[in-house]
Structure formats: C-alpha cells, structure tokens
C-alpha cells in the first residue's frame, strides 16, 4: 500500500543540508600540501588550487545561460545529452534544448513551475520534475508538452526513460513508473528515508529488466522494471553511529552498471561492486562518497566528502591512486572524459585528472557559481552546468 507522505520532509532535508555543511566544515585538516605553514592554514576553507603544467588541451566550444533559481535548493541540476542535443532545465527558466556542437537554442519550454528535477532524455522524450511534485514530459524534437503527472513530493533528481516507461524518484524515497506515451502511472515503490540525510539525490538506473535505486539509508535496491517488485537489496554504507549525523550513509549518486557489475558509492566512505542480476557483493572498498562514480576500462574513480579523489581497481577495489589536492572544495560526482576523470567544484571549476596517475591535467572555470551536478559526457565532448544556470561544453583536443 502507498504510505502517506511524511509531513515536513522538505524542511527536514533542508536541515540535513545545513547540518552536512556544518559537519563538513569540521572535517580533518590537511596541512602542508600547498607549501603553507600551519599558522597560515585555513582548515575550514576550500583548499587553494596549486599551479601545474597542463598536459591535456581542453577547448571550450560554447557557453549558454538557461536560467537561474537553483541557489540552495540542493537540486544539483545538470544537463542531459541525447541525439546531438543538450537538454538543460532551471528553476527560473524552463527547459532548453541546445545544439551539442554550437550551443544554439533549438527550442525552449517556458513554465512558471519551479522545474528542478532533471531533465532526463531518451526515446524521443525529455522529462523534468518540479519542486511541487510535477512531472512534465516534452517532445524531444519540438519541446511540445506531451503529458503531465504528479507525485507526492518534490522531484530533484532527473527522471530515467527506457522500455516504454519513465521512472521518477521523488525526495520522499518513492520511485514511480509512468507510461512513456500517456503519462499513466504503472506502479510505485516506497522507501522510508532517515530523519537526517544528504540533501539531494540522483536518477534511477535502468538495466535489462531492472531499475536500480540508491537510497538515503546507504542501500541499493533492484526493482523489477515491469511492476516495481523488489528483487534484491544490498548495503553499500553501514548507517552506524551514535547520532543521526554519524549514521548518514546516503547513496545519492546514480549507481553505474558496467556489463553485469553494478558500482555504488556511499557518503559513509564506502564503495561496493555488486553482481547486478543477483545482488551478490563482489568487493568492497573503504573509499567513496555520496556522488556518482566514474567507470573507466580498468578502474573506477570516486570522490569522498572531504574532497579526496580515489581510483580503485575495477576487479578488486584496491586503491590505485589518491589525489588530495581538492580538499573541501565540494566536489561533484566523477565523469570519465577520454583518458581523464573530471570533477566540478563549489567555485565553478572543472578539473581533469589523469586516469593513470591522478595528476592534474587541465582546469577551466565555467563560472563563479558552484557546479553541483556530475558533468555529462558524450564522445569527446563534456558539458557542465552551474547553479546559476550557465551551461558550457568542452572538447578534448
């Protein structure tokens, strides 16, 4: 049966964000990395960026503004790429379709609704959610509205589209499946969320017959794509501790499926490789964070809540390298761009790290506002979005 929506959930999760910010400000101090003595160290501020000699040539293709309003909502709005177009939404600005190569506007869907969750793109649709629980499906070619639906709580994660269905994760832990053609609700699955959790979440992941969902209690659940039946559940981060803050173990980043192996990482600082069909754990590592993992040919790359970046062996989880130079910089999840791992930060920078060594290879600044969503990559082009609605595309030369 459908459990009633918990009153005050949005307020509690906003409190969670503030609590997390306070907690992160008190994380362990890392000294001496940038040549300053202890007296000059600023342990609660983002690490200063060290100079380096670039080894990768990154060229900006274009930049566009798509609207504002994200601010401190925790929506982590990021772009979606499909069919040579970039789709981007803003709380104040609607939905934009941009040409991937030039950044030219193809169409714009204007709305007075506060569109925060998305967009998701695929199968000829662009779907976006809102802070009041709206779900709006648009024609990907023209931007014309095809249908609207409603869920009981705000949507700040991008919907996932596939197999004739649209899967929407709302901020109360519920996943709802809608018919992609009509918007009719097909099924829903509820998951209770902890009193305190990291603000924000990410899209469900569609696999062959499965929908994989990272949960705020540190677990990953596999649901039947057909009817929402729970197929298995696995704990990624143990929600242990004496206080609600210590027990925070969110799996906020979308799990990543590589063949039949699912990779998920948790705010608790743990990463798990899981056999997708059965839910059987393959290996666990004591490095990780709430954001999305990047998966390369022989390794995965994760960030932790302190701003460290780790490369882990894909087959066993052993640490291949660690990059501590982005401490306390509020890193995004990881995107893989050619031979590099890319993360954004809270000062609007994108950082390219060599996959083989973790060394800095390139750095650009998209804008002065934070980047909160994992950048999107297709081929040699990477696209990122700031919370101020600036979208920019970059190509490896």
C-alpha positions, -999 to +999 in steps of 0.1 A: +000+000+000+011+036-005+025+050+027+014+086+035+039+113+028+057+124+059+049+159+070+078+184+069+101+162+048+113+190+027+121+210+058+139+181+074+160+175+043+169+212+041+180+209+077+200+179+066+219+200+041+227+227+067+238+200+091+260+184+065+276+218+057+284+223+093+298+188+096+320+191+065+334+224+078+347+205+108+364+177+088+400+168+094+426+194+085+451+185+058+482+206+061+513+212+041+500+202+007+504+237-008+536+249+008+520+270+036+529+266+073+504+256+100+499+292+111+486+302+077+464+271+072+427+276+068+413+242+077+376+251+071+380+267+037+384+251+003+420+241-005+438+266-026+444+254-061+480+245-068+497+255-101+506+228-125+517+224-161+486+213-182+491+181-201+456+180-217+443+205-242+407+213-234+388+238-256+355+255-248+330+250-276+303+273-263+285+286-232+248+294-227+226+307-199+194+286-193+180+304-162+185+308-125+170+299-092+187+267-081+205+285-053+205+264-021+176+240-031+201+212-034+187+202-068+220+196-084+206+204-118+227+190-146+225+186-184+213+156-203+227+147-238+208+127-264+207+128-302+233+155-306+214+179-283+219+191-248+188+194-226+190+217-195+165+230-170+164+257-145+140+266-117+136+300-132+140+295-170+121+264-181+137+237-203+162+244-231+173+222-260+207+233-273+227+220-302+256+200-289+281+214-313+272+251-314+252+257-282+224+273-304+190+271-289+168+246-308+137+251-286+127+264-252+098+252-230+087+281-208+070+274-175+061+292-143+066+260-124+098+255-104+114+228-125+142+212-105+144+175-112+161+168-145+159+168-173+160+131-183+162+124-220+156+093-242+132+075-265+120+108-280+111+124-247+125+150-223+111+147-188+115+171-160+102+172-124+094+201-101+097+213-065+059+208-061+059+172-074+051+179-111+063+156-138+063+171-173+071+152-205+081+170-236+086+160-272+124+159-276+122+172-312+100+202-307+096+209-270+058+205-272+042+192-240+030+156-242+017+150-207+018+159-171+017+138-139+021+144-102+040+127-074+035+134-036+069+151-030+094+173-047+115+159-076+151+170-076+165+140-095+165+135-132+139+110-144+151+079-162+135+069-195+135+034-211+115+004-221+083+024-226+084+038-191+095+069-172+109+063-138+108+093-113+124+094-079+109+119-055+126+132-024+105+111+000+122+079-012+095+069-037+100+056-072+071+060-096+069+044-131+048+062-157+038+051-192+061+070-215+033+075-241+004+085-219+018+095-185-004+070-168+010+057-136+020+020-138+035+013-104+053+029-074+077+017-047+082+034-014+113+036+007+114+053+041+142+079+044+162+086+075+154+117+096+188+132+086+203+127+051+223+145+025+202+170+006+196+158-030+196+126-049+202+112-084+184+094-111+174+058-111+194+035-133+177+013-159+192-021-166+179-052-185+146-058-167+158-039-136+156-004-121+185+002-097+180+029-070+205+043-045+188+050-012+194+075+016+198+047+042+230+035+025+214+007+004+209-001-032+177-017-043+170-036-075+133-034-087+115-052-115+111-027-143+078-043-152+059-040-119+083-025-093+087-057-073+118-056-051+143-082-064+172-076-041+187-051-017+224-046-007+240-023+019+268-001+005+274+021+035+266+009+070+244+035+088+263+033+121+269+058+148+255+074+180+238+103+163+218+108+132+247+128+117+271+100+123+247+075+107+243+093+074+252+068+047+234+081+016+239+065-018+230+097-037+248+092-069+232+070-096+248+035-095+268+027-126+263-006-145+294-020-163+284-052-181+267-071-153+286-054-125+270-025-106+291+000-088+277+022-060+294+045-035+282+060-002+285+091+019+298+068+046+330+065+026+324+030+012+322+017-024+307-017-034+309-038-066+277-059-069+266-086-093+237-069-109+214-098-116+217-114-081+228-086-058+258-106-046+287-084-033+319-088-053+342-065-034+341-035-010+364-006-006+367+019+023+368+049+000+339+067-015+312+094-012+276+103-020+283+114-056+283+093-087+313+070-095+331+073-128+338+039-145+368+035-169+382+005-186+401-010-157+392+013-127+365+033-111+370+068-097+352+082-067+353+113-045+348+114-008+331+140+014+364+156+023+373+163-014+398+135-019+396+117-053+404+079-055+410+055-083+400+019-074+409-013-093+377-024-110+383-061-103+392-060-066+387-025-052+423-018-042+434+019-043+455+027-074+460+064-065+447+092-044+445+129-053+442+151-021+446+185-039+409+193-040+401+191-003+370+207+010+361+220-025+326+205-026+332+181-055+307+167-078+304+130-089+330+118-114+327+119-152+351+099-174+363+120-204+387+102-226+418+093-205+407+116-177+385+118-147+366+151-144+350+167-113+334+201-108+337+221-076+319+247-055+338+276-071+328+267-106+360+249-117+363+217-137+393+196-130+407+169-154+428+143-136+449+117-154+433+083-151+467+065-149+482+086-121+456+111-107+478+140-116+461+173-127+460+176-165+437+206-171+415+231-153+388+255-166+363+277-148+328+275-161+317+304-139+319+318-104+289+298-091+291+262-079+289+231-101+269+205-082+258+180-108+281+154-124+292+167-158+277+148-188+299+133-215+293+120-250+323+111-271+350+138-267+326+165-255+319+173-219+290+195-207+286+211-172+261+234-156+265+258-127+238+265-101+234+299-118+222+282-150+254+286-171+259+256-193+292+251-211+306+225-234+343+214-237+362+192-261+395+174-257+418+184-285 
